[in-house]
Amino acid sequence: MTPLGARLHPAIVETLSELETALHEARASVSVRSVSISVSPEFSGQWLASRLPDFCKRHPDIELKIAVGYQRPEFHPAGLDMAIWLGRAEVGLIHEELLTDEEFVVSSPALSRQLPQRYAIRAAPLLRYAGMQHTILDWQRWYEQIIGERSEMDPPFDIVQAVESGQLFATFADMLEACRNGQGFALVRSSLVASDIAENRLVRCFVEAQPAAVSYNLLYPPNALQNPSASLFRNWLLSQARASN
């Protein structure tokens, strides 16, 4: 080191140390923009996942934290900001309806073309999956629209037994894939199969449909929108839902 360098060295070291400290404090003071969301596997896989790239493109600086499962959402300061939930909110939470669904039966196009004119619901298994709620009740409600006033000449058919004896799949995605492959009928919500129907992977094989008993709602505590990222996600989600209804 030259004599001049030796004289400057202490001042340079001190300046660099102060700069490093200032940068560290600046980084620590900048909070990461993020939003935490809980969503069911069905809604995540069949509706939300294909739309999320649009949100990420619009807001690349926001970190999305998504918990996928059936657990009831728990909102607390270090927990979720929002949840997409099938059903209404508990007391104290805000809920906004996202989608107004119909429920109807779908099958593969090939299976639909093979169905007989009468008693077609008996021509293939009724598929179900482990996470499905109210399966038997929903099938019963739908089936009542088909039979109306049952004639004594009609052969007996126990819809409850048919549902319970149908193949049980681990997930909605597994059940839907089996349905696409012609393995049976699936009772589904319109929002979860819109792309499959549009691309002719599945068809509505019966005309009967029923309004869904419960809707997908966005739930959040009253103070959630104080998080600007949560507010942006909420506005984006509602606009996507309006466009798909």
C-alpha positions in Angstrom: 0.0 0.0 0.0 1.3 3.4 -0.9 1.7 6.1 1.8 -1.4 7.9 0.4 -3.4 4.6 0.4 -2.4 4.0 4.0 -3.7 7.4 5.0 -7.0 6.9 3.1 -7.6 3.3 4.2 -9.3 3.9 7.5 -11.7 6.5 6.1 -12.6 4.2 3.2 -13.2 1.2 5.4 -15.4 3.3 7.7 -17.4 4.7 4.7 -17.9 1.3 3.2 -19.0 -0.1 6.6 -21.6 2.7 7.0 -22.8 2.1 3.5 -23.2 -1.6 4.1 -25.2 -0.9 7.3 -27.5 1.6 5.5 -28.2 -0.9 2.7 -29.0 -3.7 5.2 -31.4 -1.5 7.2 -33.0 -0.3 4.0 -33.7 -3.9 2.9 -35.1 -4.8 6.3 -37.5 -1.9 6.2 -39.0 -2.8 2.8 -41.8 -5.3 3.5 -42.4 -8.0 0.8 -45.7 -7.4 -1.0 -47.7 -10.6 -0.6 -51.2 -12.1 -0.2 -52.1 -15.4 1.4 -55.0 -17.4 0.0 -56.7 -20.7 0.9 -58.6 -22.6 -1.8 -60.0 -26.1 -2.4 -58.2 -28.5 -4.7 -61.1 -28.5 -7.2 -61.4 -24.8 -7.5 -57.6 -24.4 -7.6 -57.0 -27.0 -10.3 -60.1 -26.4 -12.5 -60.7 -22.7 -12.3 -58.0 -20.6 -10.6 -54.7 -22.1 -11.8 -55.3 -21.2 -15.5 -56.1 -17.6 -14.6 -53.3 -16.9 -12.1 -50.7 -16.1 -14.8 -52.8 -13.1 -15.7 -52.6 -11.8 -12.1 -48.8 -12.5 -11.9 -48.3 -10.6 -15.2 -50.3 -7.6 -14.0 -48.6 -7.6 -10.5 -45.2 -9.2 -10.8 -44.0 -7.6 -7.5 -46.7 -9.4 -5.4 -45.9 -12.8 -3.9 -48.9 -15.2 -3.9 -49.0 -17.7 -1.1 -51.7 -20.3 -1.9 -52.7 -23.1 0.5 -54.7 -25.8 -1.2 -56.9 -28.1 0.9 -60.2 -28.6 2.6 -59.3 -27.1 6.0 -61.5 -24.4 7.3 -59.7 -21.1 6.8 -58.2 -19.5 9.9 -57.6 -15.7 9.7 -55.0 -14.2 12.1 -52.2 -11.6 11.7 -49.6 -14.2 10.6 -52.1 -16.4 8.7 -54.4 -16.1 5.7 -55.6 -12.9 4.1 -58.4 -14.5 2.1 -60.1 -17.8 1.3 -62.2 -19.1 -1.6 -64.7 -21.3 0.2 -67.7 -23.3 -0.9 -70.3 -22.0 1.4 -71.1 -18.9 3.4 -68.8 -17.1 5.9 -68.8 -17.4 9.6 -70.0 -14.5 11.7 -67.6 -11.6 11.6 -66.2 -12.4 8.1 -67.1 -10.7 4.9 -68.2 -12.9 2.0 -68.6 -12.0 -1.6 -70.2 -14.5 -4.0 -67.9 -15.4 -6.9 -69.8 -17.9 -9.1 -73.4 -18.9 -9.6 -73.1 -22.6 -10.5 -75.4 -25.2 -12.0 -74.9 -28.9 -11.3 -75.3 -31.4 -14.1 -74.1 -34.8 -15.2 -71.2 -35.2 -17.7 -69.6 -38.0 -19.5 -67.2 -38.5 -22.3 -68.6 -37.8 -25.8 -68.1 -41.5 -26.8 -70.1 -42.7 -23.8 -72.8 -40.2 -24.4 -73.3 -41.4 -28.0 -73.8 -45.0 -26.7 -76.5 -44.2 -24.2 -79.9 -45.9 -24.6 -83.1 -43.8 -25.0 -84.5 -44.9 -21.7 -83.0 -45.5 -18.3 -79.6 -44.1 -19.6 -78.5 -43.2 -16.0 -78.2 -46.9 -15.3 -75.9 -47.5 -18.3 -72.7 -46.5 -16.6 -71.2 -46.2 -13.1 -71.8 -43.0 -11.1 -68.3 -41.7 -10.2 -67.4 -39.9 -7.0 -64.3 -38.7 -5.2 -63.1 -38.6 -1.6 -63.4 -34.8 -1.1 -66.9 -34.5 -2.4 -69.5 -33.3 0.1 -73.2 -34.0 -0.1 -72.7 -36.5 -2.9 -75.7 -38.6 -2.3 -78.0 -35.7 -1.6 -77.0 -33.9 -4.8 -77.4 -37.0 -6.9 -80.8 -37.6 -5.4 -81.9 -34.0 -6.1 -80.7 -34.3 -9.7 -82.3 -37.7 -10.2 -85.7 -36.6 -9.0 -85.8 -34.3 -12.0 -85.4 -37.2 -14.4 -87.9 -39.6 -13.0 -90.6 -37.1 -11.9 -93.6 -39.4 -11.2 -92.2 -42.9 -11.4 -94.4 -45.4 -13.2 -95.0 -48.8 -11.7 -93.8 -50.3 -14.9 -90.3 -48.7 -14.5 -87.7 -51.2 -13.2 -86.5 -50.3 -9.7 -83.3 -48.2 -9.4 -81.8 -47.1 -6.1 -79.8 -43.9 -6.7 -78.2 -44.0 -3.2 -76.9 -47.5 -3.7 -75.7 -46.6 -7.2 -73.7 -43.7 -5.8 -72.3 -45.7 -2.9 -71.2 -48.6 -5.2 -69.6 -46.3 -7.7 -65.8 -46.1 -7.9 -64.3 -43.7 -5.3 -61.4 -41.6 -6.6 -58.9 -39.8 -4.4 -59.3 -36.4 -6.0 -61.7 -34.5 -8.2 -59.0 -34.4 -10.9 -58.8 -38.2 -10.9 -62.5 -38.6 -11.1 -62.7 -36.1 -14.0 -60.0 -37.9 -15.9 -61.8 -41.2 -15.5 -65.0 -39.5 -16.8 -63.1 -38.2 -19.8 -62.0 -41.7 -20.5 -65.5 -43.0 -20.6 -65.5 -44.8 -17.2 -68.9 -43.4 -16.0 -70.9 -40.3 -15.2 -69.9 -37.5 -12.9 -72.1 -34.9 -11.3 -70.2 -31.6 -11.5 -70.4 -27.8 -11.0 -70.5 -25.8 -14.2 -67.6 -23.6 -13.2 -65.3 -26.6 -12.8 -65.9 -28.1 -16.2 -66.3 -25.1 -18.5 -63.1 -25.6 -20.3 -63.7 -29.4 -20.7 -67.1 -28.8 -22.2 -65.8 -26.0 -24.5 -63.0 -28.3 -25.8 -65.4 -31.3 -26.1 -63.5 -33.4 -23.6 -66.7 -33.8 -21.7 -70.4 -33.3 -22.6 -73.6 -32.7 -20.8 -75.2 -36.1 -21.4 -78.6 -35.2 -19.9 -80.6 -32.1 -20.1 -81.5 -31.9 -16.5 -79.6 -29.4 -14.3 -80.1 -27.9 -10.9 -78.9 -24.7 -9.2 -76.0 -25.6 -6.9 -77.0 -25.6 -3.3 -74.0 -23.5 -2.2 -71.7 -21.1 -4.1 -68.0 -20.4 -4.2 -67.4 -17.3 -2.1 -64.5 -15.1 -1.3 -64.1 -14.8 2.5 -61.9 -12.4 4.4 -61.9 -10.5 7.7 -63.0 -6.8 7.7 -59.4 -5.5 8.0 -58.0 -7.7 5.2 -58.2 -5.1 2.5 -55.8 -2.9 4.5 -53.2 -5.0 2.8 -52.9 -3.4 -0.7 -51.9 -6.7 -2.2 -55.0 -8.4 -0.9 -57.2 -5.6 -2.2 -55.6 -5.9 -5.7 -56.1 -9.7 -5.6 -59.7 -9.3 -4.5 -60.5 -6.8 -7.3 -58.8 -9.1 -9.9 -60.6 -12.2 -8.7 -64.0 -10.6 -8.8 -63.4 -9.3 -12.4 -62.4 -12.8 -13.4 -65.5 -14.3 -11.9 -67.8 -11.7 -13.6 -66.2 -12.5 -16.9 -66.8 -16.3 -16.5 -70.3 -16.1 -15.2 
